[in-house]
């Protein structure tokens, strides 16, 4: 197979990346690490840096994991699924599963797997003749540890291994690359609860790691490094109902250096994004959520919304279902994200 096949594969990945509102810049690889995790936070304008304190904190802010021991149910299992381009291909979807558990009275540990199924592709030779099919995917596995250094301040550290397979080696062997790449990443985070203000503040740096090489070092892609900051505010809370406000801001930590013809570290504010949302709950069992998302990458300015149901009040077991509808790049349709949590 010729170079045009690899180019086609990479263009496909680029189009898919345009569907991720969390992908803050067009040059990053490992796009499976950019799709926000948890339908709850997706419905809230894709904001959760100051809010996530369960298994999903491994994506949003490792510092939030430190507060798992303070929850009524200290063990948390969650899964999420979302189709990405349903109007173009039905077999492209993101899957995530995670587990969090206390580790002592002031800390917790979490594990997760993130898998992006990019479906089946058709291999085309230089004469535009089909030469069979192949599958493409990306995945990451990781572990996170969070600890409270004071009753209201949590710090977290996460590590992950990433690997992708864009095409089999025999399909692109004459290009000089393997069609696969891997890397690792480190996440750091802090969550500060301020009870006197009924507010949480969170900040995180995610996906710090070496570039991903497929063909050669000159054509490598940076990990989707990002700096995030968020606030969560309890506007009203009673036994009957509650109202929560949340907002996030994110900026890439990689910037293209024209002198070096490569990506380096830096704040690319031209590709920043922000999101905000409101969550209303009735007896902490029924949840209605609306939000708004703005991202320069993909030219996204649109509403998010969703709902959630916690069955504990009726079944005695904390089983939580969440759904969200979120926008993507202008050329792509909205998508649904579904989450299921089991807490004990």
HELIX and SHEET records of a PDB file:
HELIX    1   1 UNK A    3  UNK A   18  1                                  16    
HELIX    2   2 UNK A   31  UNK A   33  5                                   3    
HELIX    3   3 UNK A   39  UNK A   43  1                                   5    
HELIX    4   4 UNK A   57  UNK A   60  1                                   4    
HELIX    5   5 UNK A   62  UNK A   70  5                                   9    
HELIX    6   6 UNK A  173  UNK A  175  5                                   3    
HELIX    7   7 UNK A  195  UNK A  197  5                                   3    
HELIX    8   8 UNK A  217  UNK A  219  5                                   3    
HELIX    9   9 UNK A  312  UNK A  315  1                                   4    
SHEET    1   A15 UNK A  76  UNK A  83  0                                        
SHEET    2   A15 UNK A  93  UNK A 102 -1                                        
SHEET    3   A15 UNK A 107  UNK A 124 -1                                        
SHEET    4   A15 UNK A 130  UNK A 150 -1                                        
SHEET    5   A15 UNK A 153  UNK A 165 -1                                        
SHEET    6   A15 UNK A 180  UNK A 194 -1                                        
SHEET    7   A15 UNK A 199  UNK A 208 -1                                        
SHEET    8   A15 UNK A 226  UNK A 237 -1                                        
SHEET    9   A15 UNK A 241  UNK A 257 -1                                        
SHEET   10   A15 UNK A 262  UNK A 282 -1                                        
SHEET   11   A15 UNK A 286  UNK A 295 -1                                        
SHEET   12   A15 UNK A 300  UNK A 310 -1                                        
SHEET   13   A15 UNK A 318  UNK A 326 -1                                        
SHEET   14   A15 UNK A 335  UNK A 343 -1                                        
SHEET   15   A15 UNK A  76  UNK A  83 -1                                        
END                                                                             
